[in-house]
């Protein structure tokens, strides 16, 4: 157990992941403050996701200690030499994947908060958010979620209108259930 804790605390990949998690959490909170959209469900979901990442990295580190997997065998020698890494186990590999996801989230929060981001990166991120998520604010500053809530109200109003039309048509007493 002591060996696991020592390796966990001295692993540069885990340190980078922890920095990315802290940056993402901080920017997520700042974004919630800016848009006045604190939501405990979103916060709890994010915290659970981050804890699950750290726990899975710990379990993968334990698996690396037991199995001794080195994924550098799949990378050409010249790249391995340039990277300066001696071992890339399952733990480090998943740290890289989790760090990439966290960095995308940090970048998304930076764009949505209006922090300075290079124009090409910002346009790519806005395209990505527009095509893949519902988090991109529209031009007038109203978020898509508010827009979707408006659509839900419109759909509810249309349903109510159809109920009223059925009631006018003569079957009104048993239309609503």
N, C-alpha and C positions, 0 to 999 in steps of 0.2 A: 504494500500500500504506500509505503514511504517512497519507493522507486517511482510509482505512478504519479504521486503528487510532485515529486522533483521534476520528472519529465514534463508534466503538465505546466508547471510554472516556468520552465526554461525553454519552452518551445516557441520560436519566433512566429510561427504560423498562428498559434493560439493567441499570442499577444496582439497580432494584427487583427485577428477576428474580434477580440475584445474591444479594441479601439474602434472598429467599424460598428460594433453593436452599440457602444456608448455614443458615437456620433449620430447614428440613426435614431436612437432614443431621444437625444437632445434636440435634434432637428424636428422630430415628430412632435415633441411637446411644444416647441416654438411655433410650428405650423398650426397646431391646435389653438395656441394662444392667439396667433395672428387672425385666424378665421373664426375665433370664438366658437369652436366646435369640439369641446371636450366631450368625450364619450367613453364611459368606463368600459363598455364592451370592447371597443377597439383597443383601448389600453391593455386590458386583461388579455385579449387575444394576442397582441404583440408581445407582451411579457411571457406568455406561455410559449410562443414560438421561439423566443430568444433563449429561454431556459431549456427548451427541448434541443436547441442547437448545441448549447454548451454540454448538456448531458450526453447527447449522441457523440460529441467529440471526445468526451471522457471515456465512453464505452469503446469507441474506436481506438483510442490510445491503449486501452487495456488489451484489446484484440491485437493491436500491433506488437505489444510486448509479448504476447503469447505465441503469435503466428510468425512474426518477423516478415511482413510483406513489404517489398520495395517496388513501388510502381515506376521508378526511374528506368527500369528495364524497357519500358515502352516508349521512351523518349530517346531520340538520337544522341550519341555521345557528345557531339559538338555543342548541343544545347545544354546538356547536363553540365558540361565544363563551364559554359558561360553563366549558368544560373548560380553556380557555387554551392549547390545543395548536395549533400552526401546521401540522404535518404528521403524518400517521399512515400510514407506509409499511407494507409487508409485514413488515418487521422488528419494528416497534413493535406491530403487530397480533398477531403470534405471541408476542411478549414478554408481551402482556396475557393471551393464552390459557395460555401456560406458567406465568405467575405465578398465574393462577386455579387451575390444577392443583396447583401447589406449595402454595398457601395452603390448599387442601382437605386436602392431605397433612399440613401443619402442624397444622391443626385436628384431624384424625383422631388424630395422635400426642399432641396435648394431651389429648384426651378419653380415650384409652387409657392415658395415663400418670397420669391423675387430676388434672391441673392444673386450676385454676379456669377454667371456661368458663361463659358465661351459660346458664341452664337451658334456654331455648328452643333455643339453638344446640346444646347438648349432646344434647337429646332428638332434634332433627332429625338430627344426625350419627349417633347410635346407631341410629335408624330406617334411615338410609341405609346404614350398615355392615351392619346385620342383613339388609337386603333385597338389597344389591348385592355384598357381599364375604363372606368367611369370617374376618374379622379381629376380630370383636367377641367379647370374653370373655363367657362365660356367667355366670350369677349367682354360682356358687360359685367363680369366679376361674380356672377351667380354660378355656383357650382352645379355640376351635372346632377348631383344628388337632390338638390332643391328642384331642378328641372324635372327629374324623375318623379319627385313627390307631387309636383304640379300635374304631370301626366296621369299619375294615379288618381288624383282628385278629378281630373277630366274624365277618366274612364269610369270612376264612380258616378259622376254626374250623368254620363251617357247611360249607364246601367239604370240609374234612377229614372231617367227620361223614358227608357224602354218600359220600365215597370209602370210608369204613369200612362204611357200609350196603351199598354195592355189593359190597364184599369179602365181607361176611357172606352176601350173597345168592348167592354162588357164583362170581362172575367175578373174583375177587380177584387172581389172579396177574398180569394184564395191565392192571389198572385205572390204575395210576400210570405216567406216562411221563416 
